[in-house]
Amino acid sequence: MAIMPAPLAPGSTIGVLGGGQLGRMLAMAAARLGLKTHIYSPETDCPAAQVADAATFADYDDEDALAAFAAAVDVVTYEFENVPDATAALLAEDVPVRPGANALAVAQDRLEEKTFLRSLGIATAPFADVQNIDGLKAALAEIGCPSILKTRRFGYDGKGQVRINTPDAAQAAWDAINAQPAILEGFVDFEAEISVIVARGLDGTVAAYDPARNAHENHILATSTVPSGYPDAVEAEARTIAERVVAALEYVGVMGVEMFVSPNGALVVNEFAPRVHNSGHWTIEACVVSQFEQHMRAVAGWPLGAPTRHANAEMTNLIGDEANDWQALAAEPGAGLHLYGKGDARPGRKMGHVTRLSPRD
Amino acid sequence: MAIMPAPLAPGSTIGVLGGGQLGRMLAMAAARLGLKTHIYSPETDCPAAQVADAATFADYDDEDALAAFAAAVDVVTYEFENVPDATAALLAEDVPVRPGANALAVAQDRLEEKTFLRSLGIATAPFADVQNIDGLKAALAEIGCPSILKTRRFGYDGKGQVRINTPDAAQAAWDAINAQPAILEGFVDFEAEISVIVARGLDGTVAAYDPARNAHENHILATSTVPSGYPDAVEAEARTIAERVVAALEYVGVMGVEMFVSPNGALVVNEFAPRVHNSGHWTIEACVVSQFEQHMRAVAGWPLGAPTRHANAEMTNLIGDEANDWQALAAEPGAGLHLYGKGDARPGRKMGHVTRLSPRD
């Protein structure tokens, strides 16, 4: 039996790879617990560094900077899933990296991810491995049209994917994703996307928040609403699926698991992100322990917090110039406004979010 | 009619005098709104500097450091009431200081404070000005015994005060407070202390949170509980008193107003603090806009948030080695744990707090 490491004492330092708004909210959650945060980011004056105890501004392949970072922190985590393998491996020689390399490897590769889910008996969209144009044609014959061709790696918010409506569009699609290793996915007949924010502690305890119902605009999350509106049995099944995923990966930290709900209530997992998730921001206001604190508790070896929700909530992202409405949002009674400290409101950029609470059903 | 200044845009910097846990929680609240914080503190590695964008470590009479600080920030506020007059005056030459000099002057002097309250027709304990030992004897003849002799300035958490049980203890009491200008206060027959966290915005809007019932141990706040358990009429009167105080001072920011509740439900104001207040920490979990965010909204010229409470709450301070129980507290379902990043758990030192929510009555 493995010896359970002692939790990191208050005053310990958690290193975070990535300096965006997720890192910012992680740092703020850690501070509440008396834990320090050291941000590692290629970008200076990033949102997370503004609120952290310390920051290193260096590239992810800067071995000297990584070594110094590893020496300065007690554990390393990350706020984005595309951490380079070599970066994680180098850090792991000196300091625990949580979630671990296995979770990163599976989550970074859509084919690995779907294959892993299938191995657990969890429903996914039909999918096929695509290595080249002939493979794509074979996959189209198997999966049918319409379908969607996605690069195996480094896709997010609708990037790195193209819809194929007819088999004769295969070559154009293959060119559009720059002839990279890919996966062809069939479409799922669904009426909504929900997501479950789930955590697993170092001691193996798992805790899932209530599912949120998500709406997207332009492939970017627009709103997350809890409760989801689905029956208790569907919500319980969603939590169970998410718990099975983190248990099977021996995961440590918070994960966001996205699922489609079929018209008959069946659940199909779309993808999971090995990090805190935009669809879990509502937990800041609606739960005593937010997803951000939960993640920092897990990576620090602390007990998980109860994922209990004391209110209904709707989270709305502020994308691009929507954040210019801050004065009106600040004046709205009961609106919890969050702005991420980003200077430039470029189109499509997540600038902040608002959470509105209502009494629990 | 005065022109209302524009609110500080996100990205602006709020300077905070003082680097303790109140400054820490102010900085975290500002960060949520995309506002930056610059801490000014004589103590390096103070709790607030750990989470702020910038920090200046210098004494409050260091004119060069103060000038540089004023030049680096858009507005100045403070987390403790004993800001030296000269410090505030020097800063105010270059940058708005909120709350203003008037509030500081009144709140720093117990005699001014009580005289001001009396001028508003707000009930206080009986009190008399004490300038010397003869004055103390005259005051004792007027107020009677038991009574309490307090220095006019720089008292908190029971410091700078001594109880007088019989007139022949006058000289000893006078010596005990080092023969400083003082106030003699009569005792009030009360069954509980409550406090109201109230805010006034730059536009004159006022907003009071629900009163908390406070319990002390060794002259230090132990717990704050909302609702207070008093009838609606008493709670409404308490909020009204607090609102009148901030209105009369043309105050900008959050104030904590402490009151005694007589057995017949009458309210007597004990004192007020021109800053966020320990008895308002419960607002972090139980309200969408906490007292800390409310204060930063006010000093930045933003609209006040609604002081609505969505849950019942009990806040318990962690004093000295009570914070050593962090592992058990972290494991307690529903407990919101806050640790302040202080290294040394000296007896009597506020190391953190816990807030426990329950469904709203």
Interface residues (C-beta under 8 A of the other chain):
Chain A: P7 P10 G11 R24 A27 M28 A31 R32 L33 G34 K36 Q50 V51 A52 D53 E285 V288 V289 R297 W302 P303 G305 A306 T308 H310 A311 A323 W326 Q327 A330 A331 P333 G334 A335 G336 L337 H338 L339 Y340 G341 K342 G343 G352 T355 L357 P359
Chain B: P7 P10 G11 R24 A27 M28 A31 R32 L33 G34 K36 Q50 V51 A52 D53 E285 V288 V289 R297 W302 P303 G305 A306 T308 H310 A311 A323 W326 Q327 A330 A331 P333 G334 A335 G336 L337 H338 L339 Y340 G341 K342 G343 G352 T355 L357 P359
